[in-house]
Amino acid sequence: MNQQLMQEFEMKAQMKMQFAMIKSCFTDCVQNFRDDQLTAGEKTCLQNCAKREIASFQTMAELQQTMMSRGGAAGGPQF
């Protein structure tokens, strides 16, 4: 796969992960649609949710990098 296609693939994957995070956090945190603005509790929930999701993505990326540096996925994970 050439470099440009790989970059496009990575960008699309990243956008999908961000969309999934936004959707998940919004669904978990926003319950009231009567007001035109988020409540303080909803804002806090969204911030905490996004922090957790980003930390999870970073952990998974680190694990994937570790696995790849140890010879790839051949033979399964090598934690």
Secondary structure as UniProt FT lines:
FT   HELIX           3..29
FT   HELIX           40..69
FT   TURN            70..75
//
